[in-house]
Every structure is written in structure tokens, then in C-alpha cells.
Amino acid sequence: MSSDELIWRIAGGSGDGIDSTSQNFAKALMRSGLDVFTHRHYPSRIRGGHTYVEIRAADHEVQSRGDGYNFLLALGDSFARNPQEEAYYGNEEIKPLSENLDELREGGIIVYDEGLISEEDVADIDLEARAEENDWHVFPLDLRSLAREYGREVMRNTAGVGVTAALLEMDLDHIEDLMEDAMSGDVLQANLDILHEAYETINEEYDFDHELRAPEGTHETEQALLSGSNAIAYGAIDAGCRFIAGYPMTPWTDVFTILSQNFPDMGGVSEQVEDEIAAAALAVGASHAGAKAMSGSSGGGFALMSEPLGLAEMTETPLVLVESMRAGPSTGMPTKPEQGDLEFVLYTSQGDSSRVVFAPGNVEEAYEQTRLAFEIAWDYQIPTIIIYDQKLSGENTNVDVEFFDREPAPDLGSTMSEEELREAAHDASGKFRRFNYDDAEKGVSPRSLPGQKGGRFLATGNEHSPVGHISEDPNNRVFQMDRRLEKLEHIREELEEEHTSNQTTFGDENAEYGVITWGSSQGAVREAVERLNENGHSVAGLGVSDMMPFPETEVTAFLESVDEAMVVEMNATAQFRGLIQKELGRFGDKMTSLLKYNGEPFEPAEIVEGYEVNLAEEDRQPTAQVRIEPATGD
């Protein structure tokens, strides 16, 4: 736990402007020179229901949410369905205060809106006694009335930011700049007025002796605040994607929305269709016609894409799909993160699969691996899937703007020109031998596009002959299947020889113990490994992004280098550990799982404790809501 960091949590009801307020405050902290990382918690409701956003800010790199937090701005839930304690969902007005106290650190600050949260409600949760026990500094202010004086109740968020800045002894310059970027006229002036009045009220009317202050830092290069969804969308744009089809579904909707907003200015096409079957089928058709195309969904929506995905595999139509995981099965917990769709994405669709799957672990990897997904898909004529989760989708962090300074890649890979088609193999009818297996380099038989002279062929979901006619000939079936699967071998070779590794190693190079993870848990694992090594342990970490084809060489080298390894993932059935054992069965007895599936991402302290319980072989489970699952055979 670091003492030189601010972890600020703003809590209210869905519809109270929590997300937009937190994003602006995160930008202000970033512009002041700090590294920031946000975590978003929200219910699956349009209006009402306890929601919060957490901003972690420090003068050093932050890679995950922290352990607990130290400043709470509790606005109350202005959309509460029934503000009665005996109601089914309890007293929702006070939940932004009452449901956030357990994770508040000792010595922390609480600011709550007494214009919405009554004295009786505060007494019911025994806040005064808890504050004394934990040395909390409590500031009740009537933010609601203050906002109404200036015209709109939603401006109590602005008042709350002003109070925060005063208590942390921050100046208002960056906050004012952001407000001027987003507003104008009377609305801007009203918000500036309430910001300053709240700030001055704290300084004039309150004495405070807490030690928490905003850290101070500087950035040597220009920074941008981005989420994983931003990174995937911008990676697709820079890879030349100009067609997307989809149907809204949390949390995939963010990528779909960002691309839909940007495509009109760059000649792209965005189609919202009636369901996910149509979305994936449209993307397959657009790609067949010559566009760099993309689609995606979450959970149940992606399940409907299984048949178009199989069609893309059989017709060898390049395609990029994104699958944004959320807690399941069925609708599950649609706004909560989980890593439970790995096996589903690897194996969905009938028959033997030939697809590529990347699981980026942070914003930078999301951008780079999206670009790589398009490159691989169009070079090898294979569907490529980016699997991520609600955590990576919505968390924001600062990234060097220079990171994105690279050339776009609009080319169509292994697509032939008409000049090349004149020299290519055709059958007696004049059809192009599109699926030729005699001279397919790396399993790839170059493709033509509709309308190209000499490029006519048949495309079917059935097994087919080199020109696309349906064929059930046993020899042809074996040749075609082997050729399609051969691509994965060459893709694996290319990933290892021609690209920077998608796997991330960190920690002690000569460690006795290893921690392995995948996807968005990487940041928390990385911080936990750093902390363990600082505490005298010998630990190395590995974050894996290549799910298919599996990075056998790199994972083998890591597992051979340590005595034991703990696999950290957010699901109940140890799906990634199962994949490792499927590919590298001899290491099964070396691995133990640390699993979390309560709808919240890992905190670094939970991983540290899981490691310590594991290493000491104590007969207990960790105190947090995680589960240790012993190695096979134990």
C-alpha cells in the first residue's frame, strides 16, 4: 500500500453523472503531471442503482486499481427507486455512502451530500462511531442545495469536485481548463461559480488536519487518457478497418460506438443491425467484397456469431471479431468483469477450428494486438478474435501520445491484383483456383475479390474443391483441412520470429516461484509481483496474450524456470490453467490457481495474500473473496 497516492472514489446513482465527472477529474489529475488509472463499478440499470468510479493517481506508474481507497465523495442516489430501508433493494439513496465504507482506508476522507443523505440515514449506519474507530475525516455538505442555487441539481458533481480540490489543496487551473473545453456561455459560468464557491466554503468554514494531499508529478511527454475500448477502436482504424456491423451489448458497445462516431469522417460504414447473427454475417460479406471489416459482441451475442464465424473459417474470409467478456452464464451480471469466455471463444463453432485469438492485457497491448489481428487475418485469410473484458473495456489510464505515432496499414494482405490473377491457376471452366492446395505457401492460397477479371470462384460453407464446388472427396477433404490448419503453425512461427512478443515477463529473472495470468488481470499481477519481491520473496510474472495459436515455447521456458507457479484469473473453472495443461500437460502438477469471480477485478493485495497462503501451504483460504485451487493430483 503506497502512502504517496490518491485513490478517489466518487459514488452516486446511475444517471447522476458519475462517469463523466470522474473522467474529467482523471484528466485534470493527468494534466497536473500524475499517472492515473480508473476503475468503474456500475449496475445493469439505466437510472438509479449504486455506481462508483475510482481514480488512482500517483507520481509513479500505476498499472491497476489499488488496495482500497482513501477519499470518498458520496453524492447519494438521486434516482433511488424506494428510499426505504425495508424496500427489497434497501435504502438506495444512502448506498453510495453505506456500501463504500468497508474499503476506505484508515485516515481517509469522506465527503457526503447531506442534501440527499439525511441525518437519520447516517445515524442508522453508525457513521460517527466508525469514523472515530478508523480515524476518518468526515465532511457533510449540502451540495444539492448549493447546486439548485446555480440552476441545476446535476451541478452538485461540480461542487463535489471543488470540495475535493480544496481538501487536497489542489489548484483549480486544470479543472477550469477542462470545463472550458466542454462548456460555454451561461452553463460554463454557472459551473465555474459553483466550483469556486464550494472550494472557498471548505477553506473558509472548515478546519482540517488530515494528511492526505494530491501528489505532485510531471510528464516528460504529452499524455492521452484512454480506455481499452478506445485502443481497440483506434487500432482498428489505423489497421485500415472501414466497415463495422454490430448490435449494442454491454460492454462491447463502447468499441462499436467509438468506431460508429469516427467512420463518417473517413469514408467508413457502420451498420447497427437486428441481431448479432446479421452483424457477423454482414462483416463476412463486407470482407469478401474487399473491405477490412470487423464485428463483435459480448457473451450471449457472440454465441449467435458462431455460425458466421465458422463460415469465415471455411471460406477463408479474413475477419476480425471482438468478444468483450462479462459474468455469465446467460445474462449473468452484464456490467461486471469476468474472464469466463475463454473456452467458448477458443472452441465455438462446429468442427475443427482455425482461428487466431489475442487477449490484450492493457491499453497499449489492446492497440497493438488489434492492429496485429488485422494483419494476421488478411495475410492468412483467417478469422482473428480479440478477447477482453469489462475491466479493460472501461478502465482509463494515461498513455504517451508518441506511442500512437506510427504508419497506418490499409493493405489487403494476400489479395491478388488482376495482373497476378492472369498468371494464377484456373480450371477448364475459367474459374480461379481460389482454394488451391498444391502450391499454397504457408497454407495460404491467395484470394481474389468479386469483380476482378479472372478472379471468379465459388464460396460455400460446405467443404469444397479448389474452385469452390462442394466436394466430399476424402482426399480433397484431408488436403483442404490440413492446409487450413497449417496456417496456425506458420502464424506461430511468424509471431515468434517477426513480431515483438505479445507475452510480458516481469519480476525476478532468477525467481523460484512464478505467477501467470492473462488479459486484464496483468496489471494487478505485475504490481503484486513487484511488491512480493520488495518484501524479500523471489517471484517472476508472465502475462500471456496469445491464446491461439498457443505460445508453447515462451510458456514452457517460464514454467521450466520456476519450482511452482500460480495461475491468476477471473473465473470459477480455471479456464486458462486448463488451456496450459491441455497444451503443456507435463507441467500440470506445478500449477495452482488463484480464482476470483465475484464481479470485482483483483486488487494487488489479494494476489500477494494468495501467493503467501500458497507458499506457506497453510490450511486456509485467503481472507478476500478469492479461491485457491490446488494443482492436479494434490
C-alpha positions in Angstrom: 0.0 0.0 0.0 1.5 3.3 -1.1 1.2 6.5 1.0 2.1 8.7 -1.9 -1.0 8.2 -3.9 -4.6 9.4 -4.1 -7.4 6.9 -4.7 -10.5 9.0 -5.1 -13.9 7.3 -5.3 -17.0 9.2 -6.5 -20.2 7.4 -5.8 -23.8 8.0 -6.7 -26.7 6.6 -8.7 -26.6 5.6 -12.4 -27.7 8.8 -14.2 -26.1 11.1 -11.7 -23.1 11.9 -14.0 -20.6 9.9 -12.1 -18.8 8.6 -15.2 -18.4 11.9 -16.9 -17.4 13.7 -13.7 -14.7 11.1 -12.9 -13.3 11.2 -16.5 -12.9 14.9 -16.3 -11.2 14.8 -12.8 -8.9 12.0 -14.0 -7.9 14.2 -17.0 -7.2 17.1 -14.6 -5.0 14.9 -12.4 -3.2 13.6 -15.6 -2.6 17.1 -16.8 -1.2 18.1 -13.5 1.6 15.5 -14.1 0.3 12.4 -12.4 -0.2 8.9 -13.7 -3.8 7.8 -13.4 -5.8 4.6 -13.5 -9.6 4.3 -13.2 -11.9 1.5 -12.1 -15.6 1.7 -12.9 -18.4 -0.1 -11.0 -22.0 0.2 -12.2 -25.3 -1.8 -12.1 -27.2 -3.1 -15.1 -29.8 -0.3 -14.8 -30.3 2.8 -16.9 -31.3 5.0 -14.0 -30.6 4.5 -10.3 -28.6 1.9 -8.5 -25.3 2.4 -6.7 -22.4 3.2 -9.0 -18.9 4.5 -8.5 -15.7 5.3 -10.3 -12.3 5.1 -8.6 -9.3 7.1 -9.7 -5.9 6.1 -8.6 -3.3 8.9 -9.1 0.4 8.9 -8.2 3.7 10.4 -9.3 4.8 7.0 -10.5 3.4 4.4 -12.9 0.1 2.8 -11.8 -0.9 -0.4 -13.5 -4.1 -1.4 -11.7 -6.7 -0.4 -9.2 -5.3 -0.1 -5.7 -6.0 -1.8 -2.4 -9.0 0.0 -1.1 -9.1 3.8 -1.4 -8.6 7.0 0.7 -11.1 9.6 -0.4 -14.9 9.1 -0.8 -17.2 11.7 -2.4 -20.7 10.2 -1.8 -23.4 12.1 -3.7 -26.2 9.7 -2.8 -28.5 8.1 -5.3 -31.0 10.8 -6.7 -32.7 8.1 -8.8 -33.4 5.7 -5.8 -36.5 3.6 -6.6 -37.6 3.4 -3.0 -35.7 5.3 -0.3 -36.9 3.0 2.5 -34.7 0.6 4.5 -37.4 -2.1 4.3 -37.6 -2.0 0.5 -36.4 -5.0 -1.4 -33.2 -3.3 -2.5 -32.9 -1.4 0.8 -32.5 2.4 1.1 -30.8 3.2 -2.2 -30.4 6.9 -1.5 -27.6 6.2 1.1 -25.9 3.2 -0.7 -23.2 5.4 -2.3 -22.2 6.1 1.3 -23.0 3.0 3.2 -21.8 0.4 0.6 -18.4 2.1 0.3 -17.2 2.2 3.9 -15.6 -1.2 4.2 -12.9 -0.5 1.7 -12.0 3.0 2.9 -8.5 3.1 4.4 -7.7 4.4 7.9 -7.3 8.1 8.0 -9.4 8.5 4.8 -11.7 11.4 3.9 -15.5 11.2 3.5 -17.5 14.0 1.8 -21.2 13.3 1.6 -24.2 15.3 0.3 -26.4 15.9 3.3 -28.9 17.5 0.9 -29.8 13.9 -0.1 -28.4 11.7 2.7 -30.3 12.5 5.9 -29.0 12.6 9.4 -31.3 9.7 10.3 -29.7 7.6 7.5 -26.2 8.5 8.7 -27.2 7.5 12.2 -28.5 4.2 11.0 -25.1 3.2 9.6 -23.3 4.4 12.8 -21.0 6.6 10.7 -19.8 8.6 13.7 -18.5 5.6 15.6 -16.9 4.0 12.6 -15.2 7.3 11.7 -13.7 7.6 15.1 -12.6 3.9 15.1 -10.9 4.4 11.7 -9.7 8.0 12.0 -11.9 9.1 9.1 -12.3 12.8 8.4 -16.0 13.4 7.6 -17.4 16.5 5.8 -21.1 16.7 5.4 -22.1 19.4 2.9 -25.5 20.3 1.4 -24.2 20.0 -2.2 -27.8 19.6 -3.5 -29.0 23.0 -2.3 -25.8 24.6 -3.5 -26.4 23.2 -7.0 -30.0 24.3 -7.0 -28.9 27.9 -6.3 -26.9 27.9 -9.5 -29.7 26.3 -11.6 -29.3 22.5 -12.0 -29.1 19.7 -9.4 -26.6 17.8 -11.6 -24.0 20.6 -10.8 -23.6 19.1 -7.3 -21.0 17.0 -9.0 -19.1 20.1 -9.8 -19.5 21.3 -6.2 -18.1 17.9 -5.1 -15.0 18.3 -7.3 -14.5 21.8 -5.8 -14.7 20.4 -2.3 -12.3 17.6 -3.2 -9.8 20.1 -4.7 -9.9 22.3 -1.5 -9.4 19.3 0.9 -6.5 18.1 -1.2 -5.0 21.6 -1.5 -5.1 21.4 -5.3 -5.3 24.5 -7.5 -8.3 24.7 -9.9 -6.4 25.6 -13.2 -6.6 22.2 -14.9 -10.2 21.6 -13.7 -11.2 25.0 -15.1 -9.5 24.3 -18.4 -11.4 21.1 -18.9 -14.7 22.8 -18.1 -13.9 25.5 -20.7 -13.2 22.8 -23.2 -16.5 21.1 -22.6 -18.9 24.0 -22.0 -19.6 27.6 -22.9 -21.9 30.5 -22.1 -24.1 30.6 -19.1 -23.7 26.9 -18.4 -19.9 27.3 -18.2 -20.2 30.3 -15.9 -22.6 28.6 -13.6 -20.3 25.6 -13.2 -17.3 27.8 -12.6 -19.2 29.8 -10.0 -20.3 26.7 -8.1 -16.8 25.2 -8.3 -15.3 28.3 -6.7 -18.0 28.6 -4.0 -17.6 25.0 -2.9 -13.8 25.4 -2.9 -13.9 28.6 -0.9 -16.5 27.2 1.5 -14.1 24.5 2.6 -11.2 26.9 3.0 -13.3 29.5 5.0 -15.6 27.4 7.1 -13.7 24.2 7.9 -10.5 23.3 9.8 -9.0 20.1 8.7 -6.0 18.2 9.9 -5.9 15.1 7.6 -2.6 14.2 6.0 -3.9 13.3 2.5 -2.9 15.6 -0.3 -2.8 15.3 -4.0 0.6 14.0 -5.2 2.8 16.2 -7.4 4.4 15.0 -10.6 5.4 15.8 -14.1 5.2 14.2 -17.5 8.1 14.5 -19.9 5.8 13.8 -22.9 2.2 14.6 -23.9 -0.3 12.2 -22.4 -3.7 10.9 -23.5 -6.3 9.3 -21.3 -7.7 6.2 -23.0 -9.7 3.0 -22.2 -9.2 -0.4 -23.7 -12.2 0.3 -25.9 -10.6 3.4 -27.3 -7.4 1.5 -28.0 -9.2 -1.3 -29.9 -11.2 1.2 -31.9 -8.2 3.3 -32.8 -6.1 0.2 -33.6 -8.8 -1.0 -36.0 -8.9 2.5 -37.7 -5.1 2.5 -38.1 -5.2 -1.0 -39.5 -7.4 0.1 -42.3 -10.8 -1.1 -40.9 -13.6 0.8 -42.6 -16.6 -1.4 -42.0 -18.2 -2.4 -38.8 -21.6 -4.1 -38.1 -23.0 -4.8 -34.7 -25.8 -4.8 -32.2 -25.4 -3.0 -28.8 -24.5 -5.1 -25.8 -22.6 -4.1 -22.7 -19.6 -3.8 -22.7 -18.8 -4.3 -26.4 -21.0 -1.3 -27.2 -18.1 1.1 -26.4 -15.9 -0.1 -29.3 -18.9 -0.2 -31.7 -19.9 3.4 -30.6 -16.4 4.9 -31.0 -16.0 3.4 -34.5 -19.5 4.5 -35.5 -18.7 8.1 -34.4 -15.5 8.2 -36.3 -16.3 6.4 -39.6 -18.4 9.1 -41.2 -15.3 11.4 -41.3 -13.1 8.8 -43.0 -15.4 7.1 -45.6 -16.2 4.2 -43.4 -19.5 2.3 -42.9 -21.2 1.4 -39.6 -24.3 -0.7 -39.5 -26.4 -1.4 -36.5 -28.5 -4.4 -37.4 -31.3 -6.5 -35.9 -29.1 -9.1 -34.2 -25.6 -10.5 -33.8 -26.1 -13.2 -36.5 -26.7 -10.5 -39.0 -23.9 -8.4 -37.7 -21.2 -11.1 -38.1 -22.7 -12.2 -41.5 -22.6 -8.6 -42.8 -18.9 -8.3 -41.7 -18.1 -11.6 -43.5 -19.8 -10.2 -46.7 -18.1 -6.9 -46.5 -14.7 -8.6 -46.1 -15.5 -10.9 -49.0 -16.2 -7.9 -51.1 -12.9 -6.2 -50.3 -13.4 -4.1 -47.2 -11.4 -4.5 -44.0 -14.3 -5.5 -41.8 -15.0 -6.0 -38.1 -17.8 -7.1 -35.8 -18.2 -8.2 -32.2 -20.3 -8.6 -29.2 -20.4 -9.9 -25.6 -21.3 -13.2 -24.2 -24.7 -14.3 -25.5 -24.4 -12.0 -28.5 -21.2 -13.6 -29.5 -22.8 -17.0 -29.2 -25.1 -16.1 -32.1 -22.0 -15.4 -34.2 -20.8 -19.0 -34.0 -22.2 -19.9 -37.4 -20.9 -16.8 -39.3 -17.5 -17.4 -37.6 -17.5 -21.0 -38.9 -18.4 -19.6 -42.4 -15.5 -17.3 -42.3 -13.2 -20.2 -41.3 -14.5 -22.4 -44.1 -14.5 -19.8 -46.8 -11.1 -18.4 -45.6 -12.5 -14.9 -45.4 -10.4 -12.5 -43.3 -12.3 -11.1 -40.4 -11.7 -9.5 -37.0 -14.2 -10.1 -34.2 -14.1 -8.7 -30.7 -15.6 -10.5 -27.7 -16.0 -8.4 -24.6 -16.5 -10.8 -21.6 -18.8 -10.3 -18.8 -20.0 -12.5 -16.0 -22.3 -15.4 -17.2 -23.8 -17.8 -17.9 -26.8 -16.4 -19.8 -27.3 -12.7 -18.9 -25.3 -13.3 -15.7 -24.0 -10.0 -14.4 -23.9 -7.9 -17.5 -22.0 -5.0 -16.1 -19.4 -6.9 -14.1 -16.0 -8.2 -15.3 -15.1 -11.8 -15.6 -12.8 -14.0 -17.7 -15.2 -16.8 -18.2 -15.5 -16.9 -22.0 -12.0 -18.2 -22.9 -13.0 -21.8 -23.8 -16.1 -20.5 -25.5 -14.1 -18.2 -27.8 -11.4 -20.8 -28.5 -13.8 -23.6 -29.5 -17.2 -22.1 -30.5 -18.4 -23.2 -34.0 -18.7 -26.7 -35.2 -15.8 -28.7 -36.4 -12.0 -28.2 -36.1 -11.3 -24.5 -35.6 -8.8 -22.5 -37.5 -8.7 -19.1 -35.9 -6.4 -16.8 -34.0 -7.2 -15.4 -30.6 -5.4 -12.5 -28.8 -6.1 -11.4 -25.2 -4.5 -8.0 -24.6 -3.6 -7.1 -21.0 -3.6 -3.3 -21.1 -4.4 -0.3 -23.2 -1.1 -0.4 -25.2 -1.5 -4.1 -25.9 -5.1 -3.6 -27.0 -4.0 -1.1 -29.6 -1.0 -3.1 -30.9 -2.8 -6.5 -30.9 -5.8 -5.1 -32.7 -3.5 -3.9 -35.5 -1.8 -7.3 -35.4 -5.2 -9.0 -35.6 -6.0 -7.3 -38.9 -2.5 -8.0 -40.3 -2.7 -11.7 -39.4 -6.3 -12.0 -40.6 -5.7 -10.5 -44.0 -2.3 -12.1 -44.6 -3.5 -15.6 -43.7 -7.2 -15.3 -44.6 -8.3 -16.4 -41.2 -10.8 -15.0 -38.5 -9.0 -13.3 -35.7 -10.6 -12.7 -32.3 -9.7 -10.1 -29.7 -11.0 -11.2 -26.3 -11.1 -8.7 -23.4 -13.5 -7.9 -20.6 -15.5 -5.1 -18.9 -12.5 -4.2 -16.8 -10.2 -3.4 -19.7 -13.1 -2.0 -21.7 -13.9 0.7 -19.3 -10.8 1.5 -17.3 -8.9 4.6 -18.3 -5.2 5.2 -18.0 -2.7 7.7 -19.4 -0.6 6.7 -22.4 2.2 8.6 -24.1 0.8 10.2 -27.3 4.0 9.3 -29.1 3.1 5.6 -28.6 0.5 6.0 -31.4 2.9 7.7 -33.8 3.1 5.0 -36.5 2.0 4.5 -40.1 -1.5 3.2 -41.0 -1.7 -0.2 -42.6 -4.6 -0.2 -45.2 -3.3 -3.1 -47.4 -5.4 -6.2 -48.0 -2.7 -8.8 -47.3 -2.7 -11.8 -49.6 -5.3 -10.4 -52.0 -4.2 -10.7 -55.7 -4.1 -8.0 -58.3 -5.7 -8.5 -61.7 -2.2 -8.7 -63.1 -1.3 -11.5 -60.7 -4.6 -13.3 -61.4 -3.7 -13.5 -65.1 -0.8 -15.8 -64.2 -2.7 -17.7 -61.5 -4.1 -21.3 -61.8 -7.6 -21.6 -63.3 -9.6 -24.7 -64.1 -11.0 -25.6 -67.5 -14.2 -23.5 -67.0 -12.1 -20.5 -66.3 -12.7 -20.3 -62.6 -9.9 -19.2 -60.4 -8.5 -22.0 -58.2 -9.1 -19.9 -55.1 -8.7 -22.9 -52.6 -5.7 -24.4 -54.4 -3.7 -26.7 -52.1 -0.9 -27.8 -54.5 1.2 -24.6 -54.2 -0.3 -22.8 -51.1 2.6 -21.2 -49.3 2.2 -21.4 -45.5 -1.3 -22.9 -46.1 -2.5 -19.7 -47.8 -4.0 -19.8 -51.3 -4.2 -16.1 -52.4 -7.7 -14.8 -52.9 -9.4 -12.6 -55.4 -12.2 -10.1 -55.0 -15.6 -10.0 -56.7 -15.4 -8.1 -59.9 -11.8 -8.7 -60.6 -11.1 -10.0 -64.1 -10.1 -13.7 -63.9 -11.0 -13.9 -60.2 -14.3 -15.7 -60.4 -14.8 -18.6 -57.9 -17.5 -20.1 -55.7 -17.7 -19.5 -51.9 -19.6 -22.0 -49.8 -19.8 -23.2 -46.2 -19.5 -26.8 -47.4 -16.2 -28.5 -47.9 -15.1 -27.6 -51.4 -12.8 -28.2 -54.3 -10.0 -25.8 -55.3 -12.5 -23.7 -57.3 -15.2 -23.8 -54.6 -17.5 -26.5 -55.8 -19.0 -28.7 -53.0 -16.8 -31.8 -52.6 -17.0 -34.8 -50.3 -14.0 -36.5 -51.8 -12.0 -38.0 -48.9 -8.6 -36.9 -50.4 -9.7 -33.4 -51.0 -11.1 -33.1 -47.5 -7.8 -34.1 -45.9 -5.8 -31.8 -48.2 -8.1 -28.8 -47.5 -8.3 -29.4 -43.8 -4.6 -29.9 -43.4 -3.9 -26.7 -45.5 -6.2 -24.6 -43.3 -4.8 -25.9 -40.1 -1.2 -25.5 -41.4 -1.7 -21.7 -41.2 -1.6 -21.8 -37.4 1.8 -23.4 -37.4 3.2 -20.6 -39.6 1.3 -17.9 -37.7 3.0 -19.1 -34.5 6.4 -19.0 -36.2 5.8 -15.5 -37.5 4.7 -14.3 -34.1 7.9 -15.6 -32.6 10.3 -14.6 -35.3 8.9 -11.4 -36.9 7.0 -9.6 -34.2 7.7 -8.3 -30.7 6.4 -11.0 -28.3 2.8 -10.5 -27.1 3.8 -12.2 -23.8 5.0 -9.9 -21.0 7.6 -11.0 -18.4 8.4 -9.1 -15.2 9.9 -9.6 -11.8 13.0 -11.6 -10.7 14.6 -13.3 -13.7 16.0 -16.0 -11.5 12.9 -16.5 -9.4 12.0 -19.7 -7.6 8.2 -19.0 -7.9 6.1 -17.8 -10.8 2.7 -16.1 -11.3 1.0 -16.5 -14.6 -2.0 -14.5 -15.8 -3.8 -13.5 -19.0 -5.8 -10.5 -20.2 -6.7 -7.6 -18.0 -5.5 -9.1 -14.7 -1.9 -8.5 -15.8 -1.6 -5.0 -14.2 -2.6 -6.2 -10.7 -0.4 -9.3 -11.0 2.5 -7.1 -12.1 2.1 -4.8 -9.1 1.7 -7.8 -6.8 4.9 -9.4 -8.1 6.8 -6.1 -7.6 5.6 -5.9 -4.0 6.5 -9.5 -3.3 10.0 -9.0 -4.5 10.3 -5.9 -2.4 9.3 -7.9 0.6 12.1 -10.4 0.0 10.4 -13.1 -2.0 11.7 -14.5 -5.3 8.9 -14.2 -7.8 8.6 -13.8 -11.6 5.5 -13.0 -13.6 4.2 -13.8 -17.0 1.3 -12.2 -18.8 0.1 -14.2 -21.8 -1.9 -12.7 -24.7 -1.6 -15.3 -27.4 -4.4 -17.8 -26.7 -4.4 -19.4 -30.2 -2.0 -20.4 -31.5 -0.6 -21.0 -28.1 2.9 -19.7 -27.3 4.3 -23.1 -26.3 7.9 -22.1 -26.4 7.6 -19.0 -24.1 5.3 -20.6 -21.6 7.5 -23.7 -21.4 10.6 -21.6 -20.8 8.8 -19.8 -18.0 7.4 -22.9 -16.3 10.8 -24.7 -16.5 12.5 -21.7 -14.8 10.4 -21.9 -11.6 9.7 -24.5 -9.0 6.0 -23.7 -8.8 3.5 -21.3 -10.5 0.2 -19.7 -9.5 -2.2 -19.0 -12.3 -4.4 -15.9 -11.6 -7.7 -15.4 -13.5 -11.2 -14.1 -13.0 -13.4 -17.2 -13.4 -14.5 -20.2 -11.4 -13.3 -23.0 -13.5 -9.6 -22.2 -14.1 -10.0 -22.0 -17.9 -6.6 -20.6 -18.7 -4.9 -23.0 -16.4 -6.8 -25.7 -18.3 -5.5 -24.4 -21.6 -1.9 -24.5 -20.3 -2.4 -28.1 -19.2 -4.0 -29.0 -22.5 -1.0 -27.7 -24.4 1.7 -28.5 -21.8 0.4 -31.3 -19.7 3.7 -32.2 -18.1 3.5 -29.0 -16.0 0.1 -29.8 -14.5 1.4 -30.6 -11.0 3.5 -27.4 -10.9 0.4 -25.1 -11.1 -2.1 -23.8 -8.6 -5.0 -21.5 -9.4 -6.0 -18.3 -7.7 -9.6 -17.6 -8.9 -11.9 -14.6 -8.4 -15.4 -14.5 -9.8 -17.5 -12.1 -7.5 -17.8 -9.4 -10.2 -14.9 -7.4 -9.0 -11.4 -7.4 -10.5 -8.3 -8.4 -8.5 -6.6 -6.0 -6.2 -2.8 -6.4 -5.9 -3.1 -7.3 -2.1 -5.4 -10.2 -2.9 -2.7 -11.7 -5.2 0.0 -11.1 -2.6 -2.1 -12.9 0.0 -2.9 -15.7 -2.3 0.8 -16.2 -3.0 1.7 -16.1 0.7 -1.0 -18.7 1.6 0.1 -20.8 -1.3 3.8 -20.7 -0.4 3.3 -21.3 3.3 0.9 -24.2 2.5 -1.4 -23.0 5.2 -4.7 -24.9 5.5 -6.9 -21.9 4.9 -8.4 -19.8 2.2 -7.4 -16.1 1.7 -9.5 -13.5 3.5 -10.6 -11.9 0.3 -13.3 -13.4 -2.0 -10.9 -15.5 -4.0 -10.3 -19.2 -4.2 -7.2 -21.2 -4.3 -7.5 -24.4 -6.3 -4.6 -26.9 -5.8 -2.5 -28.4 -8.5 -3.8 -31.5 -10.4 -3.3 -34.6 -8.2 -2.8 -32.8 -4.9 
